[in-house]
Amino acid sequence: KFQIMEVMDTLITDNSNRPTIKLIRYRKNYSATIPYSSMTWTLQSVWVANKTTTDVEVVEENIRYTKLAFPANLNGKWNGTAHADTSAHTYQYTAFDAPLMLNGNAFSKTLTVQQYLNSNALMYQNYYEQYARGVGLIYKQYVNYTYSQAGGIIHTGVIAGGTYYVMTVNSYGKQ
């Protein structure tokens, strides 16, 4: 468990001469004995983001993702990993202008981006993000499970291993 604080820092110019926001990410690691409120933020990483008339690109750990595509509309699709040196993932809007309540925060207009969904007898993978209008990313889920194959038999639904990673907004605003 940990907390992340993302700060929109300064406007810079990227290699393509585009205006780019520098995102400074800070982290507090969970402690059973020290409350988060008593901890200091530690620099974790620096990311950048570009918003154009057609999309929003974010460089996370030196990998560029196309997080949003415009115009945003329900079932709209795009290649979210077009700029990444990874396998192609077709991103899709699955909810648009939907109200959502998270951690006591009410968001009147959110959209959901399904980044990847793969489910079969051997594995379950579900990656998606939710954004609130005027706020930004408010929820992220990354689930990647493999199912048990004990004794040479596939046990669909019996998790042998994997990752369950969830980020949920707890507050937002200006510093």
C-alpha positions in Angstrom: 0.0 0.0 0.0 1.1 3.5 -0.7 -0.1 7.0 -1.6 0.8 8.9 -4.7 0.6 12.7 -5.1 0.8 14.0 -8.7 1.6 17.6 -9.1 1.2 19.5 -12.4 4.4 21.4 -12.3 5.6 23.6 -15.1 4.8 24.0 -18.8 7.8 23.0 -20.9 8.5 22.3 -24.6 9.0 18.7 -25.7 11.2 17.4 -28.6 8.4 18.0 -31.1 8.2 21.6 -30.0 4.8 21.0 -28.3 3.7 22.5 -25.0 4.1 19.8 -22.4 3.1 19.6 -18.7 5.7 18.2 -16.3 4.0 15.9 -13.8 6.0 15.4 -10.6 4.9 12.2 -8.7 5.6 11.8 -5.0 5.0 8.7 -2.9 4.4 7.7 0.7 4.9 4.0 1.5 2.5 2.3 4.0 3.6 1.8 7.6 1.7 -0.1 10.2 3.1 2.3 12.9 3.3 5.7 11.2 0.1 7.4 9.8 0.4 8.8 6.3 -0.3 12.3 7.7 3.0 12.1 9.7 5.1 11.1 6.6 6.8 13.3 4.2 6.4 13.0 0.4 9.3 11.4 -1.4 10.0 12.1 -5.1 9.1 9.0 -7.1 9.3 10.1 -10.7 8.7 12.8 -13.3 6.3 12.2 -16.1 5.1 14.5 -18.9 1.8 14.9 -20.6 0.7 16.5 -23.9 -2.8 17.6 -24.8 -3.6 18.3 -28.4 -6.8 18.7 -30.4 -6.8 15.0 -31.1 -5.6 13.3 -27.9 -3.9 13.3 -24.5 -0.5 11.5 -24.4 1.3 10.7 -21.2 4.9 9.5 -20.9 5.0 7.1 -17.9 8.4 5.6 -17.1 9.7 6.6 -20.6 6.7 4.9 -22.4 4.3 7.1 -24.2 0.6 6.1 -24.0 -2.3 7.8 -25.8 -4.7 7.9 -22.8 -7.6 9.8 -24.3 -8.7 10.5 -27.9 -10.9 13.3 -29.1 -13.7 13.7 -29.8 -14.6 11.6 -26.8 -17.7 9.5 -27.4 -19.1 6.3 -26.1 -17.5 3.2 -27.8 -14.8 5.5 -29.5 -11.7 3.4 -30.1 -7.9 4.2 -30.7 -4.5 2.5 -30.4 -3.4 3.5 -26.9 0.0 2.0 -27.3 0.7 3.4 -30.8 3.8 5.3 -29.5 5.0 2.5 -27.2 7.4 -0.3 -28.0 4.8 -2.9 -26.7 2.0 -4.9 -28.2 -0.9 -2.9 -29.6 -3.9 -2.3 -27.3 -7.1 -0.9 -28.6 -8.5 1.5 -26.0 -12.2 2.2 -25.9 -14.6 4.5 -24.1 -17.1 2.3 -22.2 -18.8 5.0 -20.1 -19.2 8.7 -20.9 -20.5 11.6 -18.7 -21.5 9.1 -16.0 -21.8 10.2 -12.4 -19.5 8.4 -10.0 -18.9 8.5 -6.2 -15.3 7.5 -5.0 -14.1 7.9 -1.4 -16.7 10.4 -0.6 -15.9 12.5 -3.7 -18.9 13.0 -6.0 -18.0 13.4 -9.7 -20.9 14.4 -12.0 -19.2 13.6 -15.3 -16.7 10.8 -15.7 -15.5 8.6 -18.5 -14.1 5.1 -18.5 -11.4 3.9 -20.8 -11.1 0.2 -21.2 -7.4 -0.3 -22.1 -7.3 -4.1 -22.3 -9.6 -7.0 -21.5 -8.7 -10.6 -22.0 -10.4 -13.5 -20.3 -10.0 -17.2 -21.1 -9.5 -20.5 -19.3 -5.9 -19.7 -18.5 -6.0 -16.0 -17.5 -7.9 -12.9 -16.7 -6.6 -9.5 -17.6 -8.5 -6.2 -17.1 -6.9 -2.8 -17.4 -9.0 0.4 -17.2 -9.0 4.0 -16.0 -11.7 6.5 -15.1 -11.4 10.2 -15.5 -13.5 13.1 -14.1 -14.1 16.2 -16.0 -12.1 19.1 -14.6 -10.1 16.7 -12.3 -8.3 14.1 -14.4 -7.5 10.4 -13.4 -9.6 9.3 -10.5 -9.4 5.5 -10.7 -7.1 2.9 -12.2 -7.4 -0.8 -12.2 -4.8 -3.3 -13.4 -5.7 -7.0 -12.9 -3.5 -9.7 -14.4 -4.3 -13.2 -13.0 -3.2 -16.7 -14.2 -5.4 -19.6 -13.2 -4.3 -22.8 -11.6 -3.2 -25.7 -13.8 -2.6 -28.1 -10.9 -2.2 -31.7 -11.9 -2.3 -30.8 -15.6 -6.0 -29.7 -15.2 -7.0 -26.1 -15.8 -8.9 -24.7 -12.8 -10.6 -21.6 -14.3 -11.3 -19.1 -11.5 -8.7 -20.5 -9.1 -6.0 -17.9 -9.1 -2.5 -19.3 -9.1 -0.8 -15.9 -9.2 -0.8 -12.4 -10.7 -1.2 -8.8 -9.9 -4.1 -6.7 -8.5 -3.3 -3.0 -8.6 -5.9 -0.3 -7.9 -5.4 3.4 -7.5 -8.3 5.5 -6.2 -8.5 9.2 -5.7 -8.8 10.3 -2.1 -8.4 14.1 -2.6 -7.6 16.6 -5.3 -7.3 20.3 -5.8 -4.7 23.0 -5.9 -1.8 23.3 -3.5 
